[in-house]
Amino acid sequence: MTRPLLVLALLALPGCEFWQEPPPDPALDGLLSCDEEQPLDGLVSGDSFAIDPDTAMGLVIATRFTDPDAAAILRIDAGDVRQDLGEWWDPVAGATRLSGSVESGMTAVVDLFAADGVDLGGSLVLTCPALETCWNLGDDNGDGLIDCADPQCARFPGCVTDQDDLETLTSPACDTWIAVEPPTIGPLDDQRTLYSTFPLGQVQPIESWWSGAEVRIPLSGVTTMSARADTDGLLCVGEASGETVLCSEVALLEGAEVTVNATGTSAWLEPLGASWSGLEVFLACEEVGR
């Protein structure tokens, strides 16, 4: 009779964690935590993950969807102010990201979107760098980007209003191929343009944030525009609305020449990599007096 009594006595010992249920797998606890890869298998559009912030910190989430039409939004709520931040293209990493920062009292949630009836797949990977102080002319988190050029700061109101287009062709020639010399983006250059389109049939646009050597070309008097380059990138034709570009036509340069209608006031060109290489454009212009 002594052995059963001994077992009962051990179970009753305070602080004995050996007999307790193990904690749940972090990837299955419904929270997105720092340095955690969250699988998305079996999830559908409308599902979400709350982020578990330990302290004031930056948020960088790699979105690795198996479906290219899937999307995500990072919602940061400070009580009186809410930010809905769409994905952006990181040309250095060659991947899409969600990014922002949280401080005491804030909450953050990642909302997932997919076409009707499509199950999500892939994963989210959250890293939590140090906070970037946005107006001290220093690289506080060691990512090589300073102040408004850092993804943590680029959407703050003071940074958004400070962004300028990099217009390289003010009076481009018509009906001939023109070599475009792309600008060089430095660590202080806050070129973070939001390109707004309507994916997945949604009424509200998803803003896709691209960062790189941006080129803007005015299209006054132009009927069609063609582009080609040695590197891949985005071509958006549309209108600037505040700090967002509303794209009426979007094309990807992927090793072949593309042609689009000039259905906006300007064309914006963003590289998939850190800069353009071998970029050329051809503008077909209206005949005056015809």
N, C-alpha and C positions, 0 to 999 in steps of 0.2 A: 504493500500500500504506500510505501514511501516514494516510489518513482512518480506516480500520478500527482501526489501532493507537491513534489518538487517542481514538476512542470507547471502546475497552477501557480505556484509561488513565483516562478520566473516570468510568467505572463503578466503577473500583477506588479512587477517591478516598475517604478516610475522611470520614465526616460528611456525605456528599452524600445528602440525603434526597429529591432530586428523582425518583430512579428507584425509590424504595421504594413498596410497596403503601400506599394511603391508609388511614388509620384507619377502622374501621367506623363507620357512622352511630350516634350515641349512642342513638337510639331502637331500635336493633336489636342492642345489645350484651348484652341480658339483664339489665341493671342499671337501676335507677331512680335518676336523678341529679337534683341540685338544679336547679330552673328548667327541667326537661325535661318535655315532654308525651309520654307513652308510649301509642301506639295499642294497642288491645286486639283488633283485627280478627283473627278466626281462632283466638283462644284459647278454651279450654274450662274448665269447672269443674275445680279442682285445680291449674291452672297458678299460678305465683307469680313474683314479681320480688324479688330482693334489692336493698336500698337501699345505695348507695355513699356512706357518710358520709366527709367530708373531715376532720372534727374534731367535737368536742362541739357539738351543735346541736339545734334544734327541728325537728320534722317535721310538715308540714301537707300532706296529700294530698287534692286535690279528686277525687272519684270521679264520673266522668261516663259512666255506663252508658247504653247505648241500650235495654236491657231493664230495666224497673223492678223486676223480681224478682232481678236480679243483686245480689251483695253482696261485700264484701271485709273482711278482718281484717288488722290490723297486728300482727305478732308481734315483740316486742322481747325479746331474750334477753341477760340479764346474767350468764349462767353458773349462778348459784345461784337466780336469780329470773327467771321468764318472765311477760310480760304478753301477753294476747290481747285487743286493743282493737278493738271494733266501730266501725262508722260512727256519726256523730252529725249531727244537723241544725243547721246554722249559720243562725239566723234573720235575721242581718244580711246575709249574702251570699246567702241563699236557695238554699243548695246543701248537699249532704252532704260530710262531711269524715272523714278519718282523721287522728289527731294523736297526738303523743307526743314523746319526746326521747331522744337517745342520747348517751352519754359514752364515754370511752376504754374499749375492751375489749368493748363491746356490739355486737350485730348486730341488724339489722332486716330483716324480710321482709313483703311484702304477698301474702296468699293470696286467690285469686279463687274465687267460688262462683257457680254458675248451675244452673238446672234441668237434669235429664238430657237429653242430646241437643241442648242449645241452645248455639250458639256465642256467645261474648261479643262485644260491640262497644262503641265509645266510646273513652275514654281515661282515664288517670291523669295528674294534674299535680302534681308535687312542688315545694314551696317550703320553704326552710330558714331560718326566722327565728332570731334569737339566742335563747339559752336564757333561760327565765324562772326567776329565783330565787324559790322558792315562799313564803318566809316572811320577806320583808324589807319588806313594805308599799310596794313600788315596782313600777312597770310597766317591767320590764327590756327587753322587746322591742318596746315601742311600739305594742301592739295595742289599748290602751285598757282592758285587763283586768288586775287586780292579784292576784297570789298564787293562791289556790285558785280564783278566778274564771276564771283563764286555762286554756284547754284543755290546755296542757302539764302543769299541776299538778293538775287537777281529779280525776284518778284516783289520785293518790298516797294511800297509806293515811291519812296525817294529814288530808288534805283530804276524803276520802270520808266519814270518820266525823264530820266537822264539818258536813255538809250537813243542812239542815232543810227540811221541807215548808213550803210557803206556804199554810197552811189558811185560807181566807177565809170559809167558811160552816160554822160549828160546829153550828148548829141551824137548818138551812134549813127553810123552810115547805114544806108539801106541796100538791100539786094546784093550783099557780099558777106562772106564769112569774116568775122572780126575776132582776133585773139584777145581774150580778156585777161588782164593781169590781176590776179586775185589779191585782195588786201591781206596783210599779216596781222593776226590778232595777238595782242600782247596780254600779259597777266592782269592788266588793269582795264582792258577793253571790255565793256559790259554789253556785248552783242548777244542778246538772248531773245530772238524774235519768236513770238507765238503765232503759229499758223493754224487757223481754225477751219475745219472741214466738218462734214456730217457723216461719220461712219456708222455702220450698223443700223441705218435707217432711223436714227434717233432725231428727235425734233431739235434738241439743244446740241450745239457743236461740241466736240471734244477738241481741246486745244493741244496741239502737238508742238512742243518746244524744242527748237533746234539750236545748237550752238556751234559756231564754226566761222569760217571766212565767208561772210555774207556778201553777196553782190546784188544790187538792185538796178534794174534797167527800166527807164521810162518807155511806155509803149504808145505815146501820142502819134497818131497817123500810121500805126502799124496794124496790119491785118493778121499775119501769122508770125510766129517766132519759132525758130529751130535752134537746138543746142546739142553740143557733143563735147565730150571730155574724156581724158584718160582715166579719171577717177569717177566713182559713182556719186550721185547726189540727188537732191530734190529740186524740182522746178515748180514754183507756185505762181500762177497768174491770178491777180485779184486786186483788192482794194485795201488800203490801210484804214482801220477803224479804231481810233485810239491807239493803244499799244499792240493791238492784234491785227494780223493780216487775214482778211477773209478770202480764202482761195476759191475762185470759181472754177479753175482748172488746176489739176495737180498731175505731174508726171515724174517718174523716176528715171534718172540717167543711169543705165546699167550696161555700159559698154556699147550702146548703139545710139544713133541719132534719134532725137525725138522732136516732134513738131506739135505745137498747140496754137489754138486760136487766141488772138489778143483780146480777151473778153474782160480785161481790167485795165487800170491805169498804169500798172507796173508789173514787172516780173521779178521774182526773188529767187536766187539760186543759192542753195546751201549744200556744202559737201558732206558726204558720209564720213570722210576722214577729217583730219585737222585742217586741211586746206585743199583747194582745187589744184589740179594739174592738167594742162592741155585744154583748158576751157575755151570754147569758141561758140559764138552765137551768129545767127543769120536772121535779119529782120526783113520781112516782105512788107513794103510800105504801099499806102494808097497813092494812086496817080492823081496829082493835083489838077483840077479843072476837068476831070473826066466826067 
